[in-house]
Amino acid sequence: MKKGYFGDFGGQFVAELLIPPLRELEHALETIVPSPEFQAEFSALLQDYVGRKSPLTHCPTLSRELGFNLWLKREDLNHTGSHKINNTLGQALLTKYMGKPALLTETGAGMNGVATATAARALDLDCIVFMGATDVARQSHNVRRMQLLGAEIVPVQNGTKTLKDAINEALRFWIAEQRTHHYCFGTAAGPHPFPTLVREFQSVVGREAREQILEKTGELPYAVVACVGGGSNAIGAFHAFVPDASVKLVGVEAAGTGEPGCYNSAPLNLGSRGVLHGQMTMLLQDGDGQIMPSHSVAAGLDYPGVGPEHAHLHDSGRAHYGTVNDAQALKAFMTLTRSEGIMPALESSHAVAWVLENRDRIPKGANVIVNLSGRGDKDMDIIDEHLGAQPVHGRKG
Ligand SMILES: *Cc1c(COP(=O)(O)O)cnc(C)c1O
């Protein structure tokens, strides 16, 4: 396989001036990350700061109803409430080892910004966050959290003033400030080596889950299911299972409202090949190659592209990618909340919903692992907006 490629996908489609920091990062990935010193320090941070390892929780009520065993990998229990901190701490630590004093990143809904600002504080680094002006206005809560954590927020006024514009602006800033700043990329996408680097830091999820399911059931699971935005929680959950040919890997993309022709966030199912943010991948684009707006009720899935390794796993058939719409995700949120007392993030609710919607395809007695990428309290306003009319009494949704 060509270096930096996953089959036909990946690569480094960037301005000449970004090649030096990407080379430097590639070198750090090959030399610093595998070193015993780095690995020991990273493991200690994951244990003592993040709270790993995260539990693998059996869902007794839902499992009885479904006729197979539903297990949740509890990334929602990590410090800051999602899997994102695994990656931001790994990159922040690498930044220290590379001798740089500052992180830069971008954020859409604000979750990557908060996770990066947190890691910056934990390791005493400066932090600057690019954020579309539209997102700054609608995500005031997370903007405030980042400010409290000492990060500098730069509102981006270009394009649709959302995530893809913030990424473009962050890449431009990196060209100018590459000597002092590491770009803490938030998902397993972007130019090589980011998809590999982010996978490296998130793969702890699948390694733990594989050990835990073997310990609890004595066998490999029937399937591992995870939602796909840029693809970091899913690739983290999948990676340890890729060589286990019997284990089905299911990524779940957001279908938006689900109406024909609606805006969605499902480039693997509904997009085509193209280049965005330094990578060849699957994209939502029109006939002229213009990036189309994406939509999902889950802000973290709202991205018009997807990491190149998922494009390859899709292409090769090793993983299957399904879709779930907004209403199905909201319903799954209620079902898990009422059945098990666990409130999933709306992103993670897409993965839960895929299992509920496809229950008839799953054999009785099987073990299915859903990666619960984050917790749902961040989504309270959206939940209220959509489900506000539902009665609040009663045990079941
Ligand atoms: C950001 C986010 C996602 C989507 O990002 P991936 O890189 O695809 O994992 C999913 N779940 C939660 C809770 C998130 O915050």
Ligand as a Chemical Component Dictionary entry (heavy atoms), coordinates in Angstrom:
data_LIG
# 
_chem_comp.id                   LIG 
_chem_comp.type                 NON-POLYMER 
_chem_comp.pdbx_formal_charge   0 
_chem_comp.three_letter_code    LIG 
# 
loop_
_chem_comp_atom.comp_id 
_chem_comp_atom.atom_id 
_chem_comp_atom.alt_atom_id 
_chem_comp_atom.type_symbol 
_chem_comp_atom.charge 
_chem_comp_atom.model_Cartn_x 
_chem_comp_atom.model_Cartn_y 
_chem_comp_atom.model_Cartn_z 
_chem_comp_atom.pdbx_ordinal 
LIG C1 C1 C 0 -17.329 14.408 17.844 1  
LIG C2 C2 C 0 -18.179 13.287 18.250 2  
LIG C3 C3 C 0 -18.470 12.219 17.365 3  
LIG C4 C4 C 0 -18.058 12.191 15.920 4  
LIG O1 O1 O 0 -16.702 12.211 15.678 5  
LIG P1 P1 P 0 -15.905 10.922 15.159 6  
LIG O2 O2 O 0 -14.572 11.465 14.830 7  
LIG O3 O3 O 0 -16.630 10.384 13.981 8  
LIG O4 O4 O 0 -15.886 9.954  16.282 9  
LIG C5 C5 C 0 -19.228 11.162 17.841 10 
LIG N1 N1 N 0 -19.682 11.140 19.098 11 
LIG C6 C6 C 0 -19.434 12.141 19.976 12 
LIG C7 C7 C 0 -19.982 12.040 21.348 13 
LIG C8 C8 C 0 -18.671 13.243 19.578 14 
LIG O5 O5 O 0 -18.443 14.233 20.449 15 
# 
loop_
_chem_comp_bond.comp_id 
_chem_comp_bond.atom_id_1 
_chem_comp_bond.atom_id_2 
_chem_comp_bond.value_order 
_chem_comp_bond.pdbx_ordinal 
LIG C1 C2 SING 1  
LIG C2 C3 SING 2  
LIG C2 C8 DOUB 3  
LIG C3 C4 SING 4  
LIG C3 C5 DOUB 5  
LIG C4 O1 SING 6  
LIG O1 P1 SING 7  
LIG P1 O2 DOUB 8  
LIG P1 O3 SING 9  
LIG P1 O4 SING 10 
LIG C5 N1 SING 11 
LIG N1 C6 DOUB 12 
LIG C6 C7 SING 13 
LIG C6 C8 SING 14 
LIG C8 O5 SING 15 
# 
